[in-house]
Amino acid sequence: MLRLIGLVVSIGIADSLNPTTIAPALYLASGERPRRKLAEFTIAVFAVYLLGGAIIALGPGHLLFSLIPHPRPRLRFILETAAGVVMLVGAAFLWGYRGWLSDREMPDVDPKGKSSAILGATITAVELPTAFPYFAAIAAIVGSGLGTARQIVLLVVFNACFVLPLVTILGTLTLAGSHAERILTAGRNWLQAHWPALLAGVALLAGLFVTLLGVTGLTGRGHGHLGRVARRIHRLLHLHP
């Protein structure tokens, strides 16, 4: 479980740096009733992404893995390694095309055009079929052999990480007061120029971490290390009640 939490957090944070959700959130933050609209947008993104992931994991994903006779632990480590490699390839692509990508305009929306909740749900539903990092995380979660409740918890953790930038924007609106617009405008301009390099760097770090998890599991070293960590935590809790 500890391995999978590290995996879904890593992939979720890397996947969260997504201009297709951050750019509309920044526009909503500059419109009328920004906090309410941004909160509705964030909840819609979280709910649709979570629902889509749960349907995939508990539907076709669960059926597919139930038909595979191979031992689940080894399969899980293979999936973890594959997920890490996919992220490393994605990082290389983003870095290689960072100049071209940063020259493209970020997605534009009209904050007054439609309900912010519908906007968030629509964007997420359209993006879901191409959400390859999410699919990699779902495959590792389903391949883990954990019960349904734990798989749902892991999906919730992933999606909480995915909406973290949106929550950060909402927090800026709430805490920065009259300075919020200036801060968010500067943030949008910086993101426009640097998001490919930023996302490439985060994807590289996350990909290395996830690949390391998978490789250590395949070589039989991962469980021993995590077991030692768990035993040390257990001793500390008993020493300091």
N, C-alpha and C positions, 0 to 999 in steps of 0.2 A: 504493500500500500504506500509506503514511504517513497519507493522508487517512482510509482505512478504519479504521486502528487508532484514530485520534482519535475517529471516529464510534462504533465499537463500545464503546470505553472510556466515552465520555460516556453513551450509552444504557444500558450495563450498570450503571454506578454509579447512575444515576437509577432503573433498574428494581430495583436491589438493596434499596432502602428499602421493602420490601414486608412489611406486617404479617403476611401469611399464612405467611411463612417465619420472620421474626424472632421473632414471639410464641411459636410452638412451641419455637424454639431457646432462648428465655429460660426457658421452663418446664422444658425438659430440663436446663438448667444448674442448676436448683434441686433436682433429684431425686437418686436414687441413681446412683453411678458417672457423674457428669455429663460428664466429659471424653470418656469412651468413647462414651456415647450421643450427645453432640453431634457428635463426629467422624463417627460412622456416619450421623447425620442429614445433615450437611453433604456428605459424599461421595455419599449417595444423591440429594440435590437436584442437585448438580453433574452426576452421571452421567445422570440422567433428563432434565434440561434440555438437556444437550449432545446426548444421543442423539436426543431429539425434534427439536432444531434441525437436526441432521445429516440426519435422515430427510426433513424438509421441504425443506432446501436441496438435497440431492442427488437427491431424488425428484421430487415435483410442481413444486418451484421451478425446478429445472434444466430440466425438460421444458418448462415454460411459457416461460422466457426463451430457450430454444433455438428456439422458434417465432416469436420477435419479430424481424423483419428490420431494425429500426432500429439505427443505430450504438450500440454499447454505452456509450461514454463519456458521451454526452449522456443516455442513459437512466439511467445511474448517478447523474448529477448531479440529475436529476429526482427519482429515488427518495430521494436524500439530502435534498433540499429538502422532499419530502413527509414524510419521517420527522421532520424538525425541526418542521414545522408541526403534525403529530400530537402531538408532545410539548408544544408550546406550548398547544394546545387542552386537553390533559390537565392542564397546570399551571393554566390558567384555571379548569377545572372543580374541581380540588382546592382552590384558593384560595376559590372561591365557596361551596363546601360544607364548608369546613374546620371550622366550628362543629358542624355536624350529624355529620360523620365522627368528630371527636374525642370526641363524646358516646357513640358506640357502643363497646361492649366489644371489646377485641382478641380474636382467636380463642383459645379455650381448649382445652387438650389435657390428657390424663392421662398423665404421663410413664411410668407403670407399665402403661398400657393395652395397648401393643403394641410390637413392635420399633421402635426409633428409625429404623432404615434403611427399614423398610416405611412408617413414618409419613412420612418425607421423600419417598420415592418416590411415595406416594399423593397427598400435597399437591401435588407438582410436576406429576404427571400430570393432576390435576384442573384446575390453574391454567393449564396449557399452552395449551389452546384459546382462552383469553382474554388471552394474553400479547401484546398488541398492540405494545408497544415491541420485544419480541423479534422479532416478525414484520417490523417496520420494518427492524431491523438485518439480518435474514436476507435481505430483499429487496434491500437495498443490497449485501450481500456477493455474492449470486448474480448480481445485475446488473452487478457489477464486471468479470466475464469472467475473473477469476483462475482458476488451476488448482485442482483439487480439494484438494490438500494445503494450499495457502494459505487456501482457504476454511475448512478444518477448523481451521487455526491461529487464524483470526479468531474462529471460534465458541468455541474454547477460551479465548481472551482475554476474550470477552464473559462467559462463564460464570464465569471466575475473578473478574471484577468483580462478578458477580451474587451470589456467595457470600461476598464480602468482609465484610459485617456478621457473618455466621455465624463466619467465621474470627476476627474481632475479639472476639466473645464467647468463643470457645474460648481465644484468647490471654489474655483477662482471667482466665478460670478458672485458666490455667496460671501466670500471672505475679503475680496479685494475692493468691493464697493465701487466708488467712482473711478477707480484706477483699472477696473476689470477690462473695459473696452480697449484701453491702450495696451494692456498686457496681452490680451488675446489677439489683437491685430498684429502685434510684433511676433507673437508665436506663430500665427498663420503665415506671415511673410517668411519667417525662418524655416518653417516646415515646407513651404513651397520650394525653397531653394535646396534643402538638405534632406528631405525625407528618404530618397533612395539610399543615400549613404548611411543614414541612421538606421533604416530598416535592415540594410545589408549587414551592418555591424552587430545588431541585436540578433539577427537570424544566424550569423556566424557563431556567436557565443552560445546561443541556445542549441544550435545544431551540434556543436562540439560536445556540449554537456549531455544531450540526449544520446548521441552516438556512443559516448563513454559509458552511459548506463547500459546500453544494449551489449556492448562489447564485453564489459566486465561481467555481465550476466552470462553470456555465452562461454566465457572462459572460466566461470565458476568463482570469480573473485568478488562479485558484487554482493552476494548474500553474506559472505563472511565479514566484509567491511561494515555493511549496514547492521549486521547483528552485533558487532562490537560496539557500534555507536548506540544502539538500543540498550545494550547491557549497561553502558556507562551512564546513560540517562536514568535508567532504572535505579542504579546505585545512588546517584545524586538525589533523586526524589526521596529515597529512604533515609539518606543522611540529613536532608533538610526538609522535614515534613511541613 
